[in-house]
Amino acid sequence: MATFSGFLDPGGSRNTALDTSSYIGGSLSSTPNTFQDSVGNLDTSDYYKFTIGGSSARAVSLILDGLSTDARLRLYDDSTSSTPLQTANSGGTTSEFLTRSLNPGTYYIRVDSVSGSSTNYNLTLIANVIPTDNGSGNSTATALDIGK
């Protein structure tokens, strides 16, 4: 697991988002990568840009923790839509989790302060390959034995 901190402000829009590929060496992978920063009254939103490479979908997990006040986690695709694909807002200092199957492409994460109060945070990004053939077979004769 790699942890990154002390980088330039991630920016308050998709146009100024911090490109995670510069830090992690390319597309997201199964190796957890954590970005540490803060949001608050003067810097209410941080955007991160990441890429899913390859030719098949990945199970992407985003974890926002280490909160001292309420913060929200949002996932956007590369379109110009202002509607997030998914949002996590558990409230308070509870960790936020998003897990979603994403096709290859570019995506954005937004971390924002809910109340305007300042909070540090840890944002962890992971992308696991989704197996296309788990050996389960297409008939009872070739079914995968998962035990008793």
Rosetta silent file (secondary structure, phi, psi, omega in degrees, C-alpha in Angstrom):
SEQUENCE: MATFSGFLDPGGSRNTALDTSSYIGGSLSSTPNTFQDSVGNLDTSDYYKFTIGGSSARAVSLILDGLSTDARLRLYDDSTSSTPLQTANSGGTTSEFLTRSLNPGTYYIRVDSVSGSSTNYNLTLIANVIPTDNGSGNSTATALDIGK
SCORE:     score description
SCORE:     0.000 S_00000001
   1 L     0.000  133.766  177.155    0.000    0.000    0.000 S_00000001
   2 E  -108.526  142.017  177.924    1.270    3.439   -0.930 S_00000001
   3 E  -122.463  132.557 -178.097    0.311    6.622    0.921 S_00000001
   4 E  -121.255  134.857  175.667    0.598   10.078   -0.636 S_00000001
   5 L  -151.601  169.088  177.991    0.431   13.442    1.146 S_00000001
   6 L    74.565   14.781  178.460    1.873   16.924    0.768 S_00000001
   7 L   -84.550  168.575  175.503    0.824   17.178   -2.896 S_00000001
   8 L   -58.363  153.094 -179.924   -0.683   20.263   -4.530 S_00000001
   9 L   -52.836  132.382 -178.444   -4.324   20.896   -3.684 S_00000001
  10 L   -60.206  -14.636  177.441   -6.484   18.399   -5.615 S_00000001
  11 L    92.747  153.686 -175.053   -8.583   21.247   -7.015 S_00000001
  12 L  -100.120   14.057  178.491  -12.241   22.158   -6.684 S_00000001
  13 L  -153.085  169.570  177.708  -13.460   20.930  -10.093 S_00000001
  14 H   -63.957  -34.248 -179.686  -12.967   18.133  -12.597 S_00000001
  15 H   -64.949  -27.853 -177.907  -10.828   20.462  -14.731 S_00000001
  16 H  -111.726   16.699 -176.912   -8.370   20.959  -11.864 S_00000001
  17 L   -61.248  147.186  174.240   -8.581   17.440  -10.384 S_00000001
  18 E   -72.934  122.905  179.921   -5.446   15.780   -9.052 S_00000001
  19 E   -82.355  106.773 -176.070   -4.449   13.108  -11.582 S_00000001
  20 L   -65.472  -23.029 -178.345   -3.739   10.025   -9.453 S_00000001
  21 H   -62.156  -27.215  177.497   -1.878    8.310  -12.325 S_00000001
  22 H   -65.144  -27.029 -176.891    1.055   10.683  -11.719 S_00000001
  23 H   -97.227  -39.922 -174.603    1.425    9.192   -8.228 S_00000001
  24 H   -94.764   -2.344  176.278    0.455    5.545   -8.676 S_00000001
  25 L    80.565   30.937  177.042    2.189    5.073  -12.033 S_00000001
  26 L   132.193 -140.231 -177.323   -0.861    4.601  -14.263 S_00000001
  27 L   -74.434  160.285  174.215   -4.257    2.956  -13.860 S_00000001
  28 L   -61.919  151.305  178.868   -5.773    1.825  -10.590 S_00000001
  29 L  -141.107 -172.513  179.647   -4.834   -1.694   -9.535 S_00000001
  30 L   -74.829   -8.149  175.510   -5.409   -4.121   -6.683 S_00000001
  31 L   -78.708  119.814  178.529   -2.684   -2.335   -4.709 S_00000001
  32 L   -64.056  134.815  175.682   -4.399    0.107   -2.305 S_00000001
  33 E  -124.658  127.073 -176.157   -3.295    3.715   -2.784 S_00000001
  34 E  -115.025  132.767  177.158   -4.166    6.296   -0.132 S_00000001
  35 E  -113.649  125.765 -177.626   -4.255   10.062   -0.599 S_00000001
  36 E  -108.774  127.523  178.626   -4.238   12.206    2.557 S_00000001
  37 E  -159.424 -160.776  179.333   -5.583   15.761    2.516 S_00000001
  38 E  -149.436  157.360  171.800   -8.303   17.949    4.046 S_00000001
  39 E  -132.499  159.072 -179.384  -11.439   19.886    3.149 S_00000001
  40 L  -178.353 -150.228 -174.398  -13.154   22.653    5.060 S_00000001
  41 L   -62.020  -43.767 -177.530  -14.462   26.203    5.067 S_00000001
  42 L   -91.641  -27.980  179.887  -12.021   27.651    2.494 S_00000001
  43 L  -123.451   82.289 -169.421  -11.362   24.464    0.485 S_00000001
  44 L   -78.897  -21.409 -177.593  -14.780   22.789    0.434 S_00000001
  45 E  -139.623  142.658  172.500  -14.151   20.199   -2.332 S_00000001
  46 E  -124.969  132.556  177.978  -11.266   18.093   -3.612 S_00000001
  47 E  -112.811  139.651  176.436  -11.400   16.263   -6.942 S_00000001
  48 E  -125.193  139.874  178.162   -9.276   13.284   -7.949 S_00000001
  49 E  -109.652  134.353  175.870   -9.008   11.813  -11.435 S_00000001
  50 E  -141.039  161.651 -176.341   -8.309    8.109  -11.982 S_00000001
  51 E  -124.042  140.486  169.839   -8.233    5.676  -14.879 S_00000001
  52 E  -104.028  115.824 -178.402   -9.391    2.093  -15.283 S_00000001
  53 L   -94.147 -174.127  178.137   -7.112    0.485  -17.856 S_00000001
  54 L    81.912 -163.040 -176.206   -7.276   -2.755  -19.759 S_00000001
  55 L  -120.367    3.929 -179.640  -10.189   -4.153  -21.692 S_00000001
  56 L  -133.045  162.753 -177.808  -12.503   -5.411  -18.944 S_00000001
  57 L   -65.227  155.947  176.948  -14.445   -4.006  -16.014 S_00000001
  58 E  -127.030  148.778  172.253  -12.917   -3.668  -12.547 S_00000001
  59 E   -87.795  106.277 -176.200  -14.500   -3.753   -9.102 S_00000001
  60 E   -97.290  130.654  175.638  -13.486   -0.353   -7.753 S_00000001
  61 E  -117.672  131.469  177.116  -13.544    0.349   -4.025 S_00000001
  62 E  -121.387  129.514 -177.570  -13.220    3.862   -2.616 S_00000001
  63 E  -127.074  127.602  177.038  -12.777    4.367    1.117 S_00000001
  64 E  -117.543  113.765 -179.358  -12.875    7.728    2.902 S_00000001
  65 E  -141.796 -175.156 -177.246  -11.804    7.558    6.540 S_00000001
  66 L    74.403   25.892 -175.180   -9.842    9.410    9.222 S_00000001
  67 L   -82.954  142.267  172.838  -12.607   12.039    9.423 S_00000001
  68 L  -105.896  -17.977  171.354  -12.984   14.501   12.322 S_00000001
  69 L  -141.606  176.902 -174.830  -16.236   15.975   10.908 S_00000001
  70 L   -67.863  132.355  174.147  -18.745   14.934    8.252 S_00000001
  71 E  -139.127  156.238 -176.182  -17.523   14.597    4.662 S_00000001
  72 E  -117.637  148.982 -179.374  -19.132   13.153    1.546 S_00000001
  73 E  -121.476  126.856 -179.615  -17.671   10.912   -1.171 S_00000001
  74 E  -131.208  145.732  178.911  -18.955   11.064   -4.779 S_00000001
  75 E  -118.414  130.703  179.903  -18.003    9.185   -7.937 S_00000001
  76 E  -124.770  152.586  171.661  -18.430   10.684  -11.430 S_00000001
  77 E   -90.840 -173.570 -174.689  -17.770    9.385  -14.922 S_00000001
  78 L   -82.992    2.300  179.243  -15.978   11.360  -17.647 S_00000001
  79 L   -74.433  175.859  178.981  -19.188   12.865  -19.048 S_00000001
  80 L   -88.406    4.472 -179.516  -20.177   16.453  -18.392 S_00000001
  81 L   -62.892  139.098  176.734  -23.081   15.314  -16.202 S_00000001
  82 L   -90.684   -0.604  178.982  -23.217   16.894  -12.779 S_00000001
  83 L   -87.858  122.362 -179.920  -25.067   13.827  -11.467 S_00000001
  84 L   -69.727  152.148  173.213  -22.752   11.435   -9.617 S_00000001
  85 L   -68.045  -35.001 -177.263  -22.732    7.730  -10.453 S_00000001
  86 E  -159.620  147.849  179.657  -22.748    7.021   -6.727 S_00000001
  87 E  -132.760  142.048  172.053  -22.604    8.932   -3.435 S_00000001
  88 E  -124.472  125.379  177.574  -21.660    7.904    0.107 S_00000001
  89 L  -150.889   82.720 -177.212  -22.652   10.102    3.033 S_00000001
  90 L   -76.086  -19.070  179.748  -23.044    8.123    6.243 S_00000001
  91 L    91.347  148.605  178.446  -22.948   11.232    8.394 S_00000001
  92 L    64.801 -145.576 -177.652  -20.646   12.271   11.190 S_00000001
  93 L   -96.892   11.580  178.633  -17.162   10.801   11.364 S_00000001
  94 L   -65.218  137.705  178.193  -18.266    7.399   10.036 S_00000001
  95 L   -61.892  146.862  178.689  -16.072    6.095    7.207 S_00000001
  96 E  -105.973  137.944  179.851  -17.549    6.319    3.716 S_00000001
  97 E  -131.194  136.004  170.425  -17.387    3.370    1.276 S_00000001
  98 E  -130.065  133.555  173.119  -18.239    3.078   -2.419 S_00000001
  99 E  -133.994  130.511 -175.830  -17.874   -0.120   -4.433 S_00000001
 100 E  -156.303  144.830  173.427  -18.852   -0.269   -8.068 S_00000001
 101 E   -80.318  124.046 -178.338  -18.070   -2.168  -11.253 S_00000001
 102 E  -125.788  136.047  174.749  -16.493    0.281  -13.723 S_00000001
 103 L   -76.422  161.608  176.513  -15.574   -0.219  -17.366 S_00000001
 104 L   -52.851  138.722 -179.751  -12.222    1.003  -18.685 S_00000001
 105 E   154.895 -168.950 -178.652  -12.138    4.807  -18.836 S_00000001
 106 E  -107.268  138.254 -178.053  -11.601    7.974  -16.831 S_00000001
 107 E  -137.280  163.622 -178.960  -13.467    8.735  -13.614 S_00000001
 108 E  -130.726  144.580  174.852  -13.512   11.419  -10.934 S_00000001
 109 E  -115.426  137.926  174.386  -13.876   11.355   -7.166 S_00000001
 110 E  -120.893  126.663  172.448  -15.143   14.325   -5.191 S_00000001
 111 E  -110.388  124.033  179.057  -14.528   14.668   -1.462 S_00000001
 112 E  -139.306  150.329  177.610  -16.434   17.536    0.100 S_00000001
 113 E   -74.735  130.855 -178.994  -17.161   18.940    3.515 S_00000001
 114 L   -78.275  -42.674 -174.720  -20.851   18.592    4.371 S_00000001
 115 L  -102.551   -3.051 -175.302  -21.079   21.320    7.001 S_00000001
 116 L    88.566   -7.936  177.378  -18.170   23.516    5.916 S_00000001
 117 L   -74.892  150.208 -178.547  -16.188   22.383    8.959 S_00000001
 118 L   -77.936  141.244  173.288  -12.598   21.328    8.375 S_00000001
 119 E  -149.613  138.687  167.971  -11.600   17.673    8.385 S_00000001
 120 E   -77.091  161.207  176.354   -8.534   15.713    7.408 S_00000001
 121 E  -154.400  160.117  170.447   -9.185   12.549    5.424 S_00000001
 122 E  -118.348  122.789  177.752   -7.632    9.442    3.932 S_00000001
 123 E  -111.817  114.736 -178.805   -8.956    8.472    0.497 S_00000001
 124 E  -108.261  132.669 -178.375   -8.062    4.908   -0.517 S_00000001
 125 E  -119.269  131.668  178.921   -8.539    3.657   -4.102 S_00000001
 126 E  -141.346  141.031  175.712   -8.487   -0.018   -5.150 S_00000001
 127 E  -135.067  115.531  179.318   -9.480   -1.731   -8.431 S_00000001
 128 E  -105.788  144.067  176.624   -9.725   -5.510   -8.635 S_00000001
 129 E   -64.454  138.127  174.231  -10.163   -7.578  -11.772 S_00000001
 130 L   -95.144  116.581 -177.941  -13.626   -9.089  -12.111 S_00000001
 131 L   -63.271  137.027  178.670  -13.176  -12.720  -13.181 S_00000001
 132 L   -90.936  -20.732  176.995  -15.023  -13.519  -16.381 S_00000001
 133 L  -139.510  106.160 -179.476  -14.932  -17.292  -15.800 S_00000001
 134 L   -93.246   10.583  178.409  -14.999  -18.548  -12.247 S_00000001
 135 L    77.735   15.811 -175.836  -15.232  -22.175  -13.315 S_00000001
 136 L   -75.249  -17.266  177.381  -18.869  -22.446  -12.287 S_00000001
 137 L    76.799  168.456 -176.977  -19.865  -24.219  -15.499 S_00000001
 138 L  -114.568    9.672  178.655  -23.042  -24.039  -17.521 S_00000001
 139 L  -151.249  169.315  178.490  -24.706  -27.269  -16.385 S_00000001
 140 H   -64.510  -29.194 -179.465  -25.080  -29.390  -13.260 S_00000001
 141 H   -69.526  -29.652 -176.809  -22.373  -31.727  -14.606 S_00000001
 142 H  -111.191   13.923 -178.198  -19.816  -28.876  -14.798 S_00000001
 143 L   -62.583  146.234  177.421  -20.998  -26.873  -11.746 S_00000001
 144 L   -75.881  126.053  178.213  -18.333  -25.466   -9.422 S_00000001
 145 L   -81.249  111.830 -178.666  -18.304  -27.357   -6.099 S_00000001
 146 L   -98.312   10.412  176.730  -18.322  -24.683   -3.369 S_00000001
 147 L    92.876 -179.203 -178.464  -18.354  -27.227   -0.526 S_00000001
 148 L  -105.092    0.000    0.000  -20.947  -28.253    1.989 S_00000001
